């Protein structure tokens, strides 16, 4: 509506509308009718689009403008956009690769630490076992030594008791002989020699 | 009120000499409103990408995100339809999409829509089909006939199928041009008609009396204009997208001739 004041036909709306309908019908019969409608449109002043005196200039300018736009897009903007997209893709890929390698490194670190812990645990277990074994052998040794000492004391004590008993038994015989002599003297008034008594006791089966 | 067709009229902006080309006749190279709209659209596209790629950082700014979004949208489209070989056609499809989108959207903000000119849409369609045919002949040579003779079809079917394929191929530039042209033309005519209703019904209501009945009608028309404008934004994007998709599909036919995927 830029040039409303200069518009040649001051037709009212209804006229314009019906004219539009007629024009629409004239060109609206599909592709086959177009060329005919176009051929007529030139002189009859139907749709402004079919005034062919304006086609040449529009087509030439369209190709010119399209060519310029194509060259600018194809040579400047598309490569620029493609490059930045490739760059972004490679940046992301590199970052992902780096993150992956860092993760792998961290995993290997973790595995090493795990192994270290396991080894330390094994070592401590071994140390504990060694200490336990040493303590056990020490204990066994000292127990044996003590046992041997106690056994020796017991043996010694037993030997002493046996000696004392034997000695006591010999004393008993002497006392018995003396007693027998005294009894015989008291009863008979005669004296018996020690040898006689001894013989008599042996004959009686005394110990 | 001017006619709803008035918006499509070509008006000279800067007169330039007429060139006479033998065989083609006189070509008026004057800059008119259609050429202005095309220039403005192309300038907008270039300006947008100049800003979007100005810093071109690995971590993008806002404009760069939008620019790269459009880029990868069309890139995925081309790669998806044509396959890995489609990369060399990407700049063409990208240019086509952006140029048409810019012209469509500009038409919603300014007074003139370049894509509502059949000269423009037909040129774009013919250019696309010329690229398809040119590349197809260059790449496939005499094998181009396979485009019209699908493999694995018995000969008696070919008698029927081949003419259909040829007709459909010939009609491709026509449909390509008319689809965009028709959508833009129809949308803008409808917008203009509804907007005209608002004004004329409003004028009727200003007269008072029974004319006051025009107020609800005007309000309804205004609502229609708002709704249609929203729809036209969708159409502006959709038609640019459809044009790009069809260009990819047609290119795919000759790039991957004989083995459909």
Interface residues (C-beta under 8 A of the other chain):
Chain A: X1 X2 X3 X4 X7 X9 X11 X12 X13 X15 X16 X17 X19 X20 X23 X24 X28 X31 X34 X38 X47 X48 X49 X50 X51 X53 X54 X55 X56 X57 X58 X59 X60 X61 X62 X63 X65 X66 X68 X69 X70 X72 X73 X74 X76 X77 X78 X80 X81 X82 X83 X84 X85 X87 X88 X91
Chain B: X1 X2 X3 X4 X5 X6 X7 X8 X9 X10 X11 X24 X25 X26 X27 X28 X29 X30 X31 X32 X33 X34 X35 X38 X39 X42 X45 X46 X49 X50 X53 X56 X57 X58 X60 X64 X67 X68 X71 X72 X90 X91 X92 X94 X95 X98 X99 X111 X116 X117 X118 X119 X120 X123 X124 X127 X171 X174 X175 X178 X181 X182 X185 X186 X189 X193 X196 X197 X199 X200
